[in-house]
Amino acid sequence: MANPAALLLLQLERWRVSPGGGVRNTRLEVQGTDDEVLRQTLIATGYLRDIEELLAGMDAAGRRTRSFRSALPRWQSWVLAYPHSWVHAIPGAVFDSDHDLDVLENLADTLDRDLPSLGEKDRTDIANTLDDVRSALADDHSLPLPLRQHLNGVLRHASNCLEDYELYGDFELRTALDRLLVSVNAAGTASKDPGRWQKIRENLIYPVMVGLALQIPGSISHLGEIMP
């Protein structure tokens, strides 16, 4: 299960800054280039967003989240290296807290128990549906150019999330598929061949979107918000 707490834990363990060390040099040693440091930092901010969404779902279900919410600002600070300099040495163990990692590990373990894994068949269903969108987009010249461009971008991001599933995780993939579903609905309205887009929409919703929603607390109600 690529849950965001487990993914963030793995990254923060790699980004521990020794006393007197610097954030940029530490992350360069791990990631190799400045471009990859920035890319991985942006991905880690996505984990933080997903954790907040999960905690909101746990709150709504009456679950205990106090220790996780207390640690969340420190995880955010660690990812962004705020308010410290990325270049200069960091005094003391600012981004090297065993306690913060222990709390994050507890959350990761909780989510592992709560959220089933996205299986190989699920990924195959998603990949096949993305292929259907790609094919329909190539064939349907009746779509307005701005919509075609938007749909291409949304499709590319969903494909990236699926191909790098172990890096992006379920929540980023679900968000990408949310956006894709909205775009497919728009294509069905604008197209001269709405039936083809309606079929793709149905394939996205059943079993792909519903399957993901059943795995993620609070997502059934969210799915209702984006379905026409």
Residue, then its C-alpha position, 0 to 999 in steps of 0.5 A: m500500500a502506497n499510503p502517504a504517511a509511509l511514503l513521507l516517512l521513507q523520504l524524511e528518513r533519507w532527509r535527516v540533517s546531521p547537526g551542523g549539516g545543511v538541507r541542500n547538501t543533505r538532499l543532494e546526496v540523496q537525490g543527486t541533482d537540484d532538479e530532483v531535489l525540487r521534484q521530490t520536495l514537491i511530491a513530499t508536499g503532496y504527501l502532506r496534503d493527502i495526510e491532512e485529507l486522511l486525518a479529516g476523514m479520521d476526525a469525521a469518523g471519531r478516530r483519535t488524531r491528536s498526536f498526528r495533528s500535533a506532529l503535522p506542522r513539524w513534518q511540514s517544516w521538515v519537508l519545506a526546511y522552514p524557517h531555516s536556510w537551505v544553504h547554511a548549516i542547521p544548528g542542532a537536531v532540527f530535522d533529525s527527530d526520532h519522535d517525529l518519525d515515530v509518530l509518522e510511523n504510527l500513522a503509516d501503520t494505522l493507514d496500512r491497516d485501514l486502507p487495502s492495497l491497490g492490486e494489479k488488476d485495479r492498475t490494469d483496469i486504470a491503464n486500460t481506461l487511460d488507453d481508451v481516453r487516449s484513443a478517443l482524444a486522438d480520434d475526436h476532432s470535434l472537441p474544442l482545442p482548449l478542451r483537447q489541450h486540457l484533457n491531454g494534460v490531465l491524462r498525462h498526469a494520471s498516466n504519470c501517477l499510475e506509472d510511478y504509483e509507488l512514488y505518488g501513492d493512492f491519493e495522488l492517483r485518485t486526485a488525478l482520476d477525479r480531474l480526468l472524470v470531470s474532463v471526460n464529462a466535459a468532453g461528452t458534452a462538447s463532442k459530436d460522439p457523446g456515446r463514446w465518452q459516456k462509455i469511458r465515463e462509465n468505465l472510469i466510475y465502475p470499477v475504477m473510481v468506486g474501487l478507489a473510493l471504497q479504499i479511502p475514508g470519506s471518498i464515497s461522499h467525495l465521488g458523489e460531488i464530482m459525478p453529474 
